[in-house]
Amino acid sequence: MADGQTLLAVNHLTKQFGGLAAVDDVTLDIKRGQIFSIIGPNGAGKTTVFNLITGIYKPTKGEILLNGRSIAGKTPDVVLRNGIARTFQNIRLFNNMTVLENVLVGQHAKLYGDLISVIFRPPYYRNAEKRALDRAMELLAFFGPQMVALKDEYASNLSYAYRRRVEVARAMASGPQLLLLDEPTAGMNDSETAEAVGYIRRLREQYGVTVLLIEHKLQVTMNISDQIAVLDYGKKIAEGVPAEIQRNEQVIEAYLGRKAATA
């Protein structure tokens, strides 16, 4: 659970594309141990915020602080090494690699070696490989015995829900402090969605990871979140606990329109 200490501070974050402000003066304070959700209509700027935090975009203005240190404008590999990992709205796995190989890839930022060590495989290199393999198998086991049984299956042969799990396992393989999940239940049925909600909670409980979530299914968001921020046209229009967000007139208007809000 959240311990009251700020892990990620986003202050007056702005990203402009020409004359369009995709993110406009957004401020967020994400506490260590929280499940924090960002919601809003399509085009509200949610994924752009993720792309700014993870170094895909550079901010036009504003700051992004992880543990009090600026990561704004850092490249994605540097952001990853500092302890932020993510998944994507559209799953991005290596389809011609096995489930286990995909999860092992998530540890590349933590492993170091040169051509000599690859060729001669000294003890320190073999030990590092074993630790990486043990970590990958632990993460597969976290998602259940079915995932372990599928370790040698090519990613392209998995169902959608299992591909999502592999992507989350790969992100967790880097040992993040903060895990960004972009629509982790998109395209899932009710049963698969419930399973995803369960493992997101268990990731926080078992690994102590803080979760920043984008999710369009409001029932999921309201059930899982400690804190919710709402974006509309790039601006933050509300923030609070789920019960506050459900009652917020601006949020209702953004999702349903003024007529629906006042009907």
N, C-alpha and C positions, 0 to 999 in steps of 0.2 A: 504494500500500500504506500501511498505518498507520504514522504517524511517531512514535507514542508520546505525542503531546500530546492532552490531553482536549479534545474539541470540545463534547460534551454531557454534563453531569453531572446525573443524577436522584438526589436524595437523600431517602430516607425518604418517598417519594411515597405519599399516601393519598387515595382518593376514596370518600366514603360517599354512598349514596343511601338516606336514612332510616337504618334499622338495618343495611343491607347494605354491607359494605366491598368494592366492586368491585375496587379496587386497595388493597393493604394493606402499607404500609411497604416499598415497592419501591425499591431503589437500583441504578442502572446507571451505568457509566462507559464512554462511547463515544469511542474514539480517532479522531482525524482520519485519514481514508483507509480506515477499516475498512468491511467489510460485516458488520454486527452483526444477528443474528436474534433475534426473540422468538418462542418457540413455547409450546404448551400446549394442553390439551383445549379444546373449545368452552366458552365461559363463563369462561375463566381470567382475563380482564381485559386481554387484549392490545390490543384496539382502544380500550379505555378509556384505556390508557397513551398511545396515539397521540392521542386526543382531548384529553388533558391537555397533552401537549407542544405541540400546534398551537393551543391556546387555545379549543377548542370547549367544554371543561369547565374550571372553576377547581378547583384542588386543595383538598381539605379540610385537608390538612397536607402539609408537605414543600416542597422547592425544586427548580426546574428551571433550570439554568445553561447558557447558550450562550456559549462563549468567556469563561466566568467571570462573565457578567452574567445577572441573573435575568430570565427571561421568564415565570415562573409567573403565571398569571392575566391575561396580556396577551391582547388580542383577536386573532383569527386574522389580520387584515390586518397588525397590528404584528409578529406572529411571522413572517409571510411576508417582510416588509421586512427583518427581521433575518437572514433566510437559511435558513428552513426551509420546504420545500414537501412536498406529499404527494399520494398517490392514495388512492382509497377502495376498500373491499371490493366495493361495488356501484358500477359505473362511473358517473361523473357528468359527462357531456359535454353540450354544447348541441346537441341533435339537429337543430335547424333552422338550424345554421350549418355551414359547410364545415370540412374538416380544417384548412386553413390558418387560418381565422378562429378556430377553437378554440385553436390553438397561440398565435396572437397575443394572445388573451385572457390567457394566462399572463404576459404582460409588463406588464399594466396597472399593477402596483405600481411599475414602474420608469419609467413614462412620465407626463409632466406636461403639462398644457395647460389653457387656459381657453377660454371661448366665442369670444373675439376671435381667438385663434390658430387655432381650428377653422374659423372663417369665412374669415379672410384668408390662412391657411397661409403664414406667414413662413418664411424659409429654415431657421431652427433647428427649426421644427416638421416641415418636410418631411424634413430630415436625420434627425430622430428616428424618423419613420415608416419611412424606408429602412433604418435600422439594425434596427428591430424586424422588418421583413420579411426582411432578410438572416438574422437570427438564427433566425426561424421556419423558413426554408427549410433552413438548416444542420441544424437538429434533425430535420426530416423526412428529409433525406439521410442522417443518422446511422442511421436505421432501414431504409435501403435505397431503391433506385430505385422500388420499388412504392409507397412512401409518398409520394414526390414526385409520381408519376403520379396519385395520389388526392387531391392537394391541394385540388381544386375539388369534390370529392365531398362530399355531406352526410354528417355523422357517423352519422346513422340508417341509412345504407345500407351501412355497413362490417360486416365479420365481427367476431366477438367479439375475436379476437386483435388485429386491427388497431385496434379501439376502445381496447383496453388500451394499445397503442403511442401512440396520440394522447394519451391521458391522461397517460402518462409524459412525452411531449414537452412537453405544456402545463405540467406541473410544472417541468420543466427550463428552460423559457423564462424563468422568474423568476430564474435564476442562483443556485440554492440552494447553500449549503455542505453542508446535510444534506437528503437525500431520503428521505422515509418512504413505503414501498411496502406497502400492505395487501393481502396475498394476490395478488401480481401474476400468478401462474400458475393461479389458480382457474378451473375450467371449460375448461382447455386440454388438448388431447391431448398425447401424448409428444413429437411433433415441435415443436409450438408451445411447449411447456414448455422444451425444449432451446434454442430460439431466444431465449426470454425470459431464461433463465439467461445466455446469451451476451451479450445487450445490457446486462444489469445489470452484468456484469463490465466491459464496455467503457465504460460510463458512468463508472465509477470510474477506469479507466485514462486515458480521453481527456479527461474534464472535471474529474478530481480530486475528485469529489463523494463524500462519505461517505454510506453507505446504511444505513438502519435498516429492517428487513424483518420482516413477519409472513408466515408461510408454513406451511400445513398439510401440504404434501408433504415428508415428512422426508428423502427422498432429495435433493430440491432443497436443503433447508436444510444438510444435511451436506456437500454438494458445494461450496456457494457461500460459506459463512460463515467469517469469521475467528474470531468469538466468538458464543456462543449463550447466551441466558438463557431459563430455563424458568419459566413461571408456572402455578400451579394454585390455583384458588379465590382469586385475587387476590394470592397471595403468591409471591415468587420462591423456588423450591425448589432451583434449581441454576444454575450458570453455569460456562462453560469452553469450551475448543476442542471441535470436533465429536467427536473420539475420546473425550474425557472424558464428554461428554453421552451418547453411545451406550452407555457402560458404567455409567452412573449408575442405581442401583437405584430411587431415588425417581422418576426420570423414567420408567423402565420401568413402575413401578407406576401412575403418573399416567395413562399412555396405555393400558396393557393390563390393569391391575388386579393385585392381589397374587397371585392364583392363577396368572396367566400369567407373572408375573415369577419365580415359584418353581418352575414346571413343568419 
